[in-house]
Amino acid sequence: MMVTILNVVIDGILTGGIYSLIAMGFGLQYGVARVLNISHGEFIMLGAFATWSLYTFFGINPLISLVICGPVLFGIGFLIHRTLFSRLQRISASTGAYEASSLLATFGILFIIQNAALLIWGPFVRGLGVYSYPVSFAGTTFGFNRLITPLFAIVISVAFYLFISRTRLGKAIRAAAQDRVTAGLMGVKINSVLAVCFGLGALMASLAGSLISITYTISPIMGLEYTAIAFIVVVLGGLGSISGSFIGGFLLGLIGSIVSYFDASLALITYYVIFMLLLMVKPTGILGK
Amino acid sequence: MNMAKIISNRPFYLGLIVLVLILLFTLPVYGSNYGIILLTNIILYIILTLSWAIFSGPTGYISLASAAFLGVGMYTMAILGNEFPLVVAVLAGGLISSCLALLTGALTLRLRGMYFIMFTFGLTQLAKYVVLWWEHHINAITGRYVIIIEPPIVYYYILVIFVSTLLAAYYIRRSRLGLALQTIGENEEAAAHMGVNVTLVKVITFGISAFFMGAAGAIMATRWIYIDPSIAFNILYSFLPVLMAIFGGMGQLYGPILGAAIFAYLEELLITRFPYYYMLFFGVVLVVAVLYLPNGFVGLIEKWRRRSGERQES
């Protein structure tokens, strides 16, 4: 019995950690840059496949790939915001119009990245198969990957949280989230900060992707599934709250693993039922005022 | 008489529409089978886009529930198609979708902007997973076979649904309901203060728009032959109407029609020539359209017409 509970909890923390990473990046992009990024999952997929390629063709350890793929995707995200979204912002009449048109633009990015990936990597389901050897832990055995993935997810999440709450740039980001115009008047270089936010979202997606590739199978069309998870977690934790996304991710992961223990096919249904009930009853999320 | 004057003439438009309709209705007499099937697909896209725009165009509420309504229609056909006459199954598809929309509408009254988008997205996904679970656990099947109908009959059904959608869109635009919707889009609080029953107007329009999607889904299921939850509730069918409507432009009634027609034809053209690149190309077109055609094709055409009108006066 204890072993079963431990298994369920470890599984919950494993998926929860990944959910948190995904949602924090997604939440930052929407909360600050006002881009509801439907293509968020595609950046996760890119991170996963970059890790897979680096390992398969160059033998680079997936945990080292974390620090290679992350910055590259940060750069890509930064450039996309600088070229595409900042222009959209200039030509949009209002915040509402910008939200709608940036949403549409991310549909375009989704199609571009997903199909480019299909052309490069083919439609196959891949797996990394590293770190899957068994280790004993608390009287039972686990795949090693199921232990290090949540560990890394927690470390990255905490680092990200500290970055936002403690550093100067983090302060600028929080200021931009609260009131863009005033932040600009106070000397925050608003366009750069927004681009950094979008880039950070892509960075978090890439890190999540790398971790996913260690534990799960990956495919070029996996993106949307994770974008949907980001939607759910962000609503659960409250739109625009970083700590809410962090807690919400783990909460959803635990709920998922408990439900999966009884009937795995009910997990997604449970997610969406929670999601829609929350939207109806408390759209500000569990931590919202 | 010059071109600009002729094409801004009302009888000219009416004549043009009648001519196009006559051509469309007589197509099976002289058209090839391929032509009929191609047009059926194009008209499906037009119906989806136009009925999406009935609700979302004036109000600005972006709904991602289209795939849910389409899928409900498809499953209605798969279940009822064998036992009932075709017309009953198609109408039932529309009505059940409509009921789902009324229910959704009633539940989501308070949600606006991003929250409404997210809720309708969740609805489509939830519908997919619930049907998947139900079929697996209760009926122990993955998918269903649908009765096969001759292409010309499917074509006539889809054409009739299209004409009804067009008429509904046209009359709603010109009715009090249309005015109320427009007001909600401009400023919902003000609309409520002016005495518009905001809730009722939104829910009813959402229900009407879902009817056409459901009916179209029901008849199109017979073209798919086999459906399962990931085919019927494919989230792409939620995204496409939004894209096509924006692509065409929502300022005028013909915008969504134009957008859907061009999109569907491009898809057919690209999918046969570059099966691996066509979605990539779509993505690029979409980003370019968002950047350089903020009001869609309609914006472009209106600009051109205004310019030629100005030249006339000077």
Interface residues (C-beta under 8 A of the other chain):
Chain A: Y30 L36 L84 R87 L88 I91 S92 G96 E99 A100 S101 L103 L104 A105 F107 G108 I109 L110 F111 I112 I113 Q114 N115 A116 L118 L119 L224 A228 F231 I232 V235 L239 S265 L266 L268 I269 Y272 V273 F275 M276 L279 M280 P283
Chain B: G60 I62 L107 T108 R110 L111 G113 M114 Y115 I117 M118 F119 F121 G122 L123 Q125 L126 Y129 V130 L132 W133 H136 H137 I235 F239 V242 L243 I246 Y276 Y277 M279 L280 F282 G283 V284 V285 L286 V287 V290 L291 P294
